[in-house]
Amino acid sequence: MVNAATRRRALALAVRQRGSVPVAELAAEMGCSEMTVRRDLNVLERDGLIRRVHGSAVAASLRASEKPYPVRAFEAGEEKARIGRAVAALISDGETVVLDAGTTAAEVGRALRGRPVTVMPLGIRTLVDLAYDDQVHLIAPGGDVRPGELVVTGDLAEVAFDRLRFDTFVLGACGVDARNGVTTHVPADARVKRAAVASSARTILAADQTKLGTVTFGHVCPLSALERMVTDAPTASTADLQALGLAIDHI
């Protein structure tokens, strides 16, 4: 039997590809009841992936800069998982690690399950994901929680970086560009990320290829602040970054 997460992923993909699909048609394709599909669609609508209209599901209209976390979580899932595993392989047992709050950094958290490491996630989803792992020493961050994204932000989120020093910061990005470095959509988030960079011995950027060449509003750091980047982008598309001396692991 297909689990709910897999079924919802398939539903969201079907609606995004076809624009509008009747509930009855979705139920027939998924091999489940219309009531089950309606429940799934309610969850997808809550997360901003689809809209419900007169017995059908229609694709949500979103600009790239406004994609909510659940939408991004559906995109390039396997690529992000591979990046996550590659980054986790660069982290040694016993390290202290800050994990950024994006979808790719969340995959790093999943790849660290069962490892004797100390982790402070900036995303509440990863905090919950690792909460019951008896090998991971988990530190809860402070700060305000931004709705939807569930990332900690604000002055209190920066306090830990005044008191603690970490071995590795796994940084996510909304944009990576040779001229502008690493950028994010929300300037308040950029402040927290900069504090994490300053308190960590090294910073590893985990970014899928869709982030390359993009510049967003909040500047985080120059490429010189990074030890390396792990990406699924082809080698040719990162030539300008490598020319500036950035070490890049292509997975």
C-alpha positions as CSV (number, residue, x, y, z in Angstrom):
1,M,0.0,0.0,0.0
2,V,1.3,3.5,-0.9
3,N,2.0,5.6,2.1
4,A,0.4,9.1,2.5
5,A,3.6,11.0,1.8
6,T,4.2,9.2,-1.5
7,R,0.6,9.6,-2.5
8,R,0.6,13.3,-1.8
9,R,3.8,13.8,-3.8
10,A,2.1,12.0,-6.7
11,L,-1.0,14.1,-6.4
12,A,0.9,17.4,-6.3
13,L,2.9,16.3,-9.3
14,A,-0.2,15.4,-11.3
15,V,-1.9,18.7,-10.5
16,R,1.2,20.8,-11.3
17,Q,1.7,19.0,-14.7
18,R,-1.9,19.1,-15.8
19,G,-3.1,22.4,-14.2
20,S,-6.5,21.2,-13.1
21,V,-7.6,17.6,-12.3
22,P,-11.0,16.4,-11.0
23,V,-11.0,14.7,-7.6
24,A,-12.7,11.6,-9.1
25,E,-10.0,11.3,-11.7
26,L,-7.2,11.6,-9.1
27,A,-8.9,8.9,-6.9
28,A,-9.0,6.5,-9.9
29,E,-5.4,7.1,-10.7
30,M,-4.2,6.7,-7.1
31,G,-6.4,3.6,-6.5
32,C,-8.0,5.1,-3.4
33,S,-11.3,6.7,-2.3
34,E,-12.3,10.2,-3.2
35,M,-12.5,10.9,0.6
36,T,-8.8,9.9,0.9
37,V,-7.9,12.2,-2.0
38,R,-9.8,15.1,-0.5
39,R,-8.0,14.7,2.8
40,D,-4.7,14.7,1.0
41,L,-5.7,17.7,-1.1
42,N,-6.6,19.6,2.1
43,V,-3.0,19.0,3.3
44,L,-1.5,20.1,0.0
45,E,-3.7,23.2,-0.1
46,R,-2.7,24.1,3.5
47,D,0.9,23.9,2.4
48,G,0.4,26.1,-0.6
49,L,1.0,23.4,-3.3
50,I,-2.5,23.3,-4.8
51,R,-5.9,25.0,-4.6
52,R,-9.3,23.3,-4.4
53,V,-12.0,24.5,-6.9
54,H,-15.4,23.0,-7.5
55,G,-14.5,19.3,-7.1
56,S,-11.1,19.7,-8.7
57,A,-7.5,20.5,-7.7
58,V,-5.7,23.2,-9.5
59,A,-2.1,24.2,-9.5
60,A,-1.2,27.1,-7.2
61,S,0.3,30.1,-8.9
62,L,3.6,31.0,-7.3
63,R,6.5,33.2,-8.3
64,A,9.8,31.6,-7.8
65,S,10.8,34.0,-5.1
66,E,7.7,33.1,-3.1
67,K,7.8,29.3,-3.1
68,P,7.0,28.1,0.4
69,Y,8.9,25.3,2.1
70,P,6.5,22.5,1.2
71,V,6.7,23.4,-2.5
72,R,10.5,23.4,-2.5
73,A,10.5,20.1,-0.6
74,F,8.8,18.5,-3.7
75,E,11.4,19.8,-6.1
76,A,14.6,17.9,-7.0
77,G,14.1,15.6,-4.1
78,E,16.6,12.9,-5.1
79,E,19.2,15.5,-6.1
80,K,18.9,17.1,-2.7
81,A,19.1,13.8,-0.9
82,R,22.4,13.0,-2.8
83,I,23.8,16.4,-1.9
84,G,22.8,15.7,1.7
85,R,24.6,12.4,1.8
86,A,27.7,13.9,0.3
87,V,27.8,16.7,2.8
88,A,27.2,14.3,5.7
89,A,30.2,12.3,4.5
90,L,32.4,15.4,5.0
91,I,31.4,15.6,8.6
92,S,33.4,13.5,11.1
93,D,31.9,11.8,14.2
94,G,32.2,14.0,17.2
95,E,31.8,17.3,15.3
96,T,29.6,20.2,16.3
97,V,27.4,21.2,13.4
98,V,25.0,24.0,12.6
99,L,22.4,23.0,10.0
100,D,20.7,25.7,8.0
101,A,16.9,25.6,7.6
102,G,16.4,24.9,3.9
103,T,15.3,21.7,2.2
104,T,18.8,20.7,1.1
105,A,20.2,21.2,4.6
106,A,17.3,19.1,5.9
107,E,18.6,16.2,3.8
108,V,22.0,16.6,5.5
109,G,20.2,16.2,8.8
110,R,18.6,13.0,7.6
111,A,21.9,11.7,6.5
112,L,23.4,12.4,9.9
113,R,20.9,10.2,11.7
114,G,22.5,7.6,13.9
115,R,25.9,9.5,14.0
116,P,27.6,10.7,17.2
117,V,27.5,14.4,16.3
118,T,26.2,17.5,18.0
119,V,23.7,19.4,15.9
120,M,22.0,22.7,16.2
121,P,19.4,23.0,13.4
122,L,18.1,26.4,12.4
123,G,14.9,24.8,11.1
124,I,12.2,23.4,13.4
125,R,11.5,20.5,11.0
126,T,15.0,19.2,11.3
127,L,14.9,19.7,15.1
128,V,11.8,17.5,15.3
129,D,13.3,15.0,12.8
130,L,16.4,14.4,15.0
131,A,14.6,14.7,18.3
132,Y,14.4,11.0,19.0
133,D,17.8,10.0,17.7
134,D,19.8,8.7,20.6
135,Q,23.1,9.1,18.9
136,V,22.7,12.8,17.9
137,H,23.3,15.4,20.6
138,L,20.7,18.0,19.7
139,I,20.8,21.7,20.6
140,A,17.6,23.7,20.2
141,P,18.1,27.2,18.8
142,G,16.4,30.3,20.2
143,G,14.6,33.1,18.4
144,D,11.4,33.8,16.7
145,V,9.9,31.1,14.5
146,R,8.9,32.4,11.0
147,P,5.5,30.8,10.1
148,G,5.5,28.5,7.1
149,E,9.2,28.3,6.8
150,L,9.6,27.3,10.5
151,V,13.1,28.8,10.6
152,V,14.4,30.6,13.7
153,T,15.2,34.3,13.2
154,G,15.7,37.5,15.0
155,D,18.2,38.7,17.7
156,L,17.6,35.7,20.0
157,A,18.6,33.3,17.2
158,E,22.0,35.0,17.1
159,V,22.7,34.7,20.8
160,A,24.0,31.1,20.6
161,F,26.6,32.1,18.1
162,D,28.1,34.6,20.7
163,R,28.4,31.8,23.2
164,L,29.3,28.7,21.2
165,R,31.9,27.7,18.5
166,F,31.1,25.1,15.9
167,D,33.2,22.9,13.7
168,T,30.9,23.1,10.6
169,F,28.1,25.2,9.4
170,V,26.1,23.6,6.6
171,L,24.7,26.6,4.7
172,G,21.8,26.6,2.3
173,A,21.2,29.3,-0.3
174,C,18.4,30.9,-2.3
175,G,21.1,32.1,-4.8
176,V,24.8,31.6,-5.5
177,D,26.6,34.0,-7.8
178,A,30.2,34.7,-8.6
179,R,29.8,38.5,-8.0
180,N,27.4,38.5,-5.1
181,G,28.3,35.3,-3.3
182,V,25.5,33.6,-1.3
183,T,22.2,35.3,-1.0
184,T,18.8,34.6,0.7
185,H,15.3,36.0,0.3
186,V,14.9,37.4,3.8
187,P,17.5,39.8,5.2
188,A,16.7,38.8,8.8
189,D,17.7,35.3,7.9
190,A,20.9,36.5,6.4
191,R,21.9,38.0,9.7
192,V,21.5,34.7,11.5
193,K,23.4,32.9,8.7
194,R,26.3,35.4,9.0
195,A,26.5,34.8,12.7
196,A,26.7,31.1,12.1
197,V,29.5,31.5,9.5
198,A,31.4,33.7,12.0
199,S,31.1,31.1,14.8
200,S,32.1,28.1,12.7
201,A,35.5,26.8,11.8
202,R,34.3,26.1,8.3
203,T,31.2,26.6,6.2
204,I,30.0,24.1,3.6
205,L,27.5,25.4,1.1
206,A,24.9,22.8,0.0
207,A,23.1,24.0,-3.1
208,D,21.3,22.3,-6.0
209,Q,21.9,23.6,-9.5
210,T,18.7,25.7,-9.6
211,K,20.4,28.2,-7.2
212,L,23.4,28.9,-9.4
213,G,23.4,32.3,-11.1
214,T,20.5,33.5,-9.0
215,V,20.7,36.7,-6.8
216,T,18.2,37.3,-4.1
217,F,17.6,40.2,-1.7
218,G,19.6,39.4,1.4
219,H,23.4,39.1,1.2
220,V,24.8,36.3,3.4
221,C,28.5,36.1,2.6
222,P,31.1,36.2,-0.2
223,L,32.4,32.9,-1.7
224,S,35.6,33.5,0.2
225,A,33.8,32.6,3.4
226,L,33.1,29.1,2.2
227,E,35.4,26.1,2.5
228,R,33.6,24.3,-0.3
229,M,30.3,23.8,-2.1
230,V,28.5,20.5,-2.7
231,T,26.2,20.6,-5.7
232,D,24.5,18.5,-8.4
233,A,25.3,21.2,-11.0
234,P,27.4,20.2,-14.0
235,T,31.1,21.2,-13.9
236,A,30.8,23.6,-16.8
237,S,28.1,25.7,-15.0
238,T,30.4,26.3,-12.0
239,A,33.5,27.4,-13.9
240,D,33.2,31.0,-12.8
241,L,32.9,30.0,-9.2
242,Q,35.9,27.7,-9.4
243,A,37.9,30.5,-11.1
244,L,37.5,32.5,-7.9
245,G,39.1,29.6,-5.9
246,L,36.0,27.9,-4.5
247,A,36.4,24.2,-4.0
248,I,33.4,22.4,-5.5
249,D,32.3,18.8,-5.0
250,H,30.0,17.7,-8.0
251,I,27.8,14.8,-7.0
